[in-house]
């Protein structure tokens, strides 16, 4: 059997933490290794346990979820999934700017949390498609940059990056480009490596930043 996805949970409400831990506790491929009541505790727990994914509430006393995400992604390989009761643009924008790999509303179905953790662990896209659209539109409105790193991509890799920006999975990209899924995975890995990006989320943001993709594509 493969090792379970090791998770740290952080929320300032004990009932919410307990509820999240109970949801994840029945999943055979997920293990909660620590919980925290604020951002500082979350950062300390991540450094102590080295989890695969940290699930952080946005609004916590002291160091909030955004600050904790920034500290975690700056100094560890742990991926971050941000939870919030609000789908405000500023939260999405700030979370991804801080290095978060996913953003999920707390009122999502309980099964979505597990799916989100698995997706973030795989390095997949933001989970909630509604806030993803808002995110990329805001990036597209506020920043249009040039990036010399794109010159390192092959023509096929640029095509794959464009499809990533559309929110397509590897299987969907394979169907779109008439290639095998394993080939797409190889191209995605090359894109992330050449552009110095952590995951698909950052690839999507960069595609919009540089104008390779635009809202409505």
Beta strands, then each sheet from edge to edge (+ up, - down):
strand 1: 5-10
strand 2: 30-36
strand 3: 53-57
strand 4: 79-84
strand 5: 102-105
sheet 1: 2+ 1+ 3+ 4+ 5+
end
